[in-house]
């Protein structure tokens, strides 16, 4: 065997082994476009299928975008698979129409169609093999660099993501062509690959050749840099995950003081991880930086793409999908021992003397707003709950009855935070609302004999 091709095959085998890409007995769906990359990958997997103990099948998607060229590519992959007795599944899709129906870009829609088709073929424990190369990964790093990406974006294309594997990610496009030449493999060339109106083609056709002039081993150098960056990212992610685990509150949200103690780099990773859990997240660095600011300042809210709402209240950082005026209701019975709210905070009533009341009034108006005439609520059934549609009460000393919705709007309380605000109900009346104080009916007067202070404590 040609020593160069022997080296190429050893690189592919090493990548497969290092990343545990091919569990014995699994079904592998090879995405076969007909290009040199996918032909090389499929041919290699076919030759070594028995060695790895895998069941190989090929899959091709005709996106309906390139007319006769696309039909010709489809015929080529059918013939290729027939020649090697490889099972082939072909999907014909009108990607342009699907993209229009789903309000998606054509490229994004095409990718979604492909992977949905591949997943339907590989089964629960199968693998999807795509033919990304070392050159593709270097190009991706450069594109992300041009967009101002952080370390994660500069890592390039990961060898494994879930059940998606990239067996030839360790070889360059030049090595792919050498492999095809040695084995006499025919392949098709997509003419759009030479259209430099596409950003990736600009990098492939104009930037990569210059970098290879400076360093003929540029792709391998880029791979080493990606390896180092990926190792750093994994370590920072592990620190961020541990920090989030400590900060997570039982009822939802995160303890603000725990987040504030994180080093800058770890906190950025923690925010990115939180966003990553939100399916509709399309947040970039500017959104992550904005969330970092409200965490460190201990106040404010940020709305990110996908209606992700982040807000700080007390010692809690909340994040969730903004539901506008619709939120899950909660209710907790109140006893002499107090109540534990869904977000982990405790709600308590502490008896205070008249002297203490005067001291509170002079020192802190907010504390005075939390003083309640205990005699007016003593014999009533009590509960602490979230707001409900139509809720209204008369805040002390305001002389007017208002709906909670109007109060929240006037105070610019973030929508997602409103469900977490505690409402204290005695009998059938609201006597106190978190952030707005006691009602006129239950407020302390000069004739009040028994006074209690409402205190909400953060969970420790």
N, C-alpha and C positions, 0 to 999 in steps of 0.2 A: 504493500500500500504506500502511496505517496506520503512522505513524512509530514508535509504540511497538513494534509487532510487527516492524518493520524492524530496530529496535535489538536486539530479542530474538534474531532470526535471526542478526544479525551477531555477537552474543555466542557463540551456539552454534558458528558457523563458526570464530570465533577460537579457541575451546577445542579444536576438532577439529584445527585447523592447528598450534596451539602445541604440542600433545602428540603430534602425528603419529599420530592415532588410526586413520586409514583408509588403509592402503597400497592403491594401485591394484590392482585385480584380486582383492582378498580377499573371502571370504565373511563377511558380518556377520549374526550371529544376534541379533535384537532380542528381549529378554525382554519379552513383552507380557502384562501382567496384566489390562489393561482399564481401569486407573486413568488419571487425567488425565496423570500424568507419563509413563507408558509409551506412551500414545496420542500425546502430543506428540513424543516421541523417534522413534517409529516413523514417524509422518507426515513429520517433517523428513527422516529418512534416505530415505524413499521418494521425496520430491520432489527430493532432490539425489543420488540413487543414480548417475545417469549422469554427473553432474558429477564425483563422486568416483571413478567407475569401479569401483563395488562391486556385489556380488551380495547382495541383501537377502533374508533369510528371517525369519519371526517364529516364536517358540516360546512356548508357554503350558503351565503345569503346573497341573492340577487336583489339589490336595493331598488331596481327600476329607475336609476338615475342617469345611466350612461348608454341607454339604447342598445344598439347592436354590439358595442364593445362589452357591455355587461353580459349579454346573451352568449357572446363568444367565450368570455371567461367561465361562464357556467358550463359550457360544453367541454372546455378544457379540463376542468376539475373532475367532471364525470368520467372523461376518458382516462385521466391520470389514475383515478381510484379503480376503475375497471381493470386497468393494466396490472395493478398490484393487488387486486382482489380486496380492496379496502372498502368496507361499507360506507356509503355516502348518503347524507341527507341534505336536501336543498330546499330553501325557503325563498319564495318569490314574494316580495313585499313592495308596496307603493309607499316608500318612506316619505316622499314629499307630501302626500295626502295625510299620512299619519301625523307628521310633524305639524301640519296646519291644524288638524283636529285637536292636538294636544298642546298647541301654542308653544312648540319647541323649535329649537334650531335644527336644521337638517342633520348636522353632524352628531348632535346629542341624541336625536331620535334614532339615527342609524345605529349608534352604539347600543342604545337600549333594546332595539329590535334584535340585534345580533346576540347579545348576552342572554336575553330572555329565551331565544331559540336554543342557544347552547345549553342553558340550564335545563330546559325541558328534555334534552337528550341524555344528559350525563347522570341523571338520577341523584339520589340523596348523598351518596358517598363517592360520586364520580369526580373527575377533574376536567376542567376546561383548559386546553392548551392553546395559548396565543403566541404568535411568532415575532414578538418584540426582540430586537437585538441590542447589543451594546451601543451601537450607533444611534438607535432610536432613543435609548436612555440618555445618552449625552445630549442629543437634540432637545429632549424634554427638559433637561436641567437648564440648558441655555435659554429656552423659551420662558421658563419660570423665572430665571434670573432677570430677563428683560422686563418681566412684569413686576419685579420687586418682591419675589417670594423669599420666605425664610428658609432655614436649614431643611425643613421637611420637603419643600418644593425642589430644593437643589439636590435631593437624594436621587432624583431620576425615577425610573420605573422600578417598582419592587419586584423581585423575582417571584414572589408568591403573595397573593392577596386573597384570603379565604380559600375557595376551591379553584381559583384561577392560577395557573402555573405558566411560567415563561422559560421553557427548556433551553432556548438558544440565546438567552439574555447575556451570556458570557462571551459571545463571538460577535465580530464586527460584520458590517454589510459586505465588506471586501472578502471576508472569510466565507460568507454565505455563497458568494459567486464562485469562489474557488471550489467549494464543496459540490455545487451543481455541475461545474465543468468536469470534475473528476468522475462523477457518476453518470455524466451524460444526461442530466435532468433538464428537460425543457420547462419553461415557465413563461408567464405572460407579464407584460409591463404596462402598468396603468399610465396612460399619457398625462393624466392630471398631476403625476409626480414631478413633472417638469414645468408646471405652471407656477411661476414664482409670485403670483398674486396671493398665494397662500403663505401664511407666516412660517409654517414649518418648512415649506419648500425653500423659502428665502434662506433659512438657516442651513438646510441640507445642501443647497446648491452654491451658496456664496460664503457663508461663515465657516462651515466645517472644513472646506478645502484650505482656507487660510490658516486655521488652527493646526491642521495636519502639516502644513509647511513649517510652522513654528516647532511642532512636536509631532513627528510621525506616529507616535504612540498615544496620541491625544485621548482616544476613547478609553484606553486602559488607564491612563492617568485620571480621567474623569471618574472611572469606576472606583479607583482607590479613594478619591475624595468623597465619593458617594458612600462608600463603606464606612469611612470615618464619621461622616455626618450622621449616617443612619445609626451607628453605635451610640453617638452622643444623644440623638433624639430618643432612642429607646431608654437610655438611662434617665433623661429628664422626664420622660413620660412616666417611668416607674415612680419617681419622686412625686410627680403631680398626682398620680392615682392614689398613692398612700396618703397624701395631704387631703385629697377630696374625701377619702374614706373617713378620716378623722373629723372632717368638717361637716359631713352629711348629717342632717337632723332627721330624726325619726319620722316626723310628719311632713317632710319636704323642705327644700332649701338647704343652705349651707351656713355654718357659723362664720360670721364676718371676721371675727378676730383671728380665727384659724387661717382664713385666706390671706389676711393682711400680714401674717407672719411668714408667708412663703417668700423665698427669694424671687426677684423680678422674673428671671427666666422660667422658674418653675410655675409661677402664677400664670404667665402667658400660656404655658402648656396646659395648665389646669382648665383655663377658660376655653382653649381650643378643644380639649377633651369633652367638656360640657356641651359645646356647640356640636361636636361630632355625634353626640347621642340624639340630637334633634334632627329628625329625618329631613326637615325642610331647610336645614341650615345651608346658607351660601355665603357665610360671613368671611370677610377678609381681614387683613391686619388692622385696618382702621377701626373696624367694629370691635375686635379683640382689645385694642388699645383703649377704646371708649369705655368698655366694660371694666377694664383694669382701673381706669380713673375713678369710676363710681365706687369700686370696692375700696380703693385706698383712701378716698375722701370720706367714705362712710355715708354717702347720701346720693340721691338721684336715681334716674332710670334711663335705660337705653333701649330703643326698639331696633332690632336687626332684621335683615332680610329673612323672609319666611315667617314674618309676624312673631319672631322670637322676642319676648319681652324680658329684660333683665332689670331688677330693681333692688334697692337696699332699703330695709326697714328695721330700725333698731339694730340688733346684732345679727340680723339674718339677711343673706343674699338669696333672692328668689330668681328663678329662671323658668320660663315655660312658654308655650304657644299662646299668643294673645287671643283671647276668646271674646273680646269686646265686653258686652254686658252679661255674657253668659258664663257662669262658673259653678263649680260643684259646691253644694251647700254642706255645711257641717254643723253639728250641735253637740254640746257637752253639758251634762247635768252638773250643777254646782252644789257642793256640800261644804260643811264647816272646814274641811281640809283643803278646800279650793278645788281647782279643776286643771287638768292637763290638756292643753290645746293640741290639735292635730300637728302643728309645726314644732311640737316639743316644748313650747313655753308653758310656764305655770301661771295660772290666774288666781290671785289671792285677795282676801279682804282682811285688813289689819285694823283692829280697833285703835283709835287715837283719842287723846284728851283734848279739851278745849284749848289748853295752852299750846299743845303741839299744832293744833289747827292754825292758831294765830301765827306761829313760827313759820309754818308752811306757806301761809298767805303772804307773809312779808318776803320770804326768801325766794320762792319759786311759784309763779302763777300756774305753771303746768301741774305741779303737785296739787295745788288747791283745786284745780279742775277735776282731780281724781278723788276728791273727798266727797263722801256720800252720806246722806242722812240715814243712818242704819235703822232707825225706828220705822221708817216708811217701807222698808223692804223685809223686815224681820220675819213676818209671818207668811210671806209669799213663796211660791215655788220659783226657784231661780235656775237659769241656765245661761251658758255662754255659747254664742253661735256666730255664724257668718251672717252677713247681710242677706236680705231676701227682697224679691221684687216688691216695690210699693212701701218698703220700710220708711218710716218718718218719725221724727221726735222733735221736742222743743229744747234745744240746748240752753243751759242756764245762762241768764243774763243777756240773752240775745233778743228776747221778746218776740220771737217768730218761730213757727213750726216749719221745718224743711224736710224734704225727702233726703235720705242718705245719698242717693245718686247726685242730687244737686250740691250737697255739701262736699262730696268727693270731687265733683267737677270744679267747684269754686276753689278748692284747695289744691287742684292739680295732682291728686293722688293717682299714681300709675294704675291703669286698669287691672293688671294682673295682681297687684298688691291688695286690691280692695277685698278680695275673698279671704285674705288672711287677717284683716282688721277684725278685732273682737267686738261683738255686740253683747252687752249684758242686759238680759231680759228678766224682769220680775213680774210674775203674774202674766198679764197679756200686754205689758208696756215695756218699751225700751227705756232704761234708766241711765244708760251710759254707753258711749261709743268711743272706741280707741282713737285717740288723736283729736277728739272733739269734746270730750268730757261728759259730765253728768247732766241729766235732764233737769229742767226747771222744777218738776214735781219732786225730785229726790235730792235737790241740792241742799247744802247746809245753810241754816239761818241762825240768827241770834238766839232762837228758842230751841235749837236742836240740842238734845240731851246726849244721844249716843252717835258717835261719828266713826266712820270706817274709811280707810284709804284703800283704793283699788291699786294693786301692784301686779304688774306682769314681769315675770323673771325669765331670762333666757335659760334654756336647758344647759346644764353643765355635764 
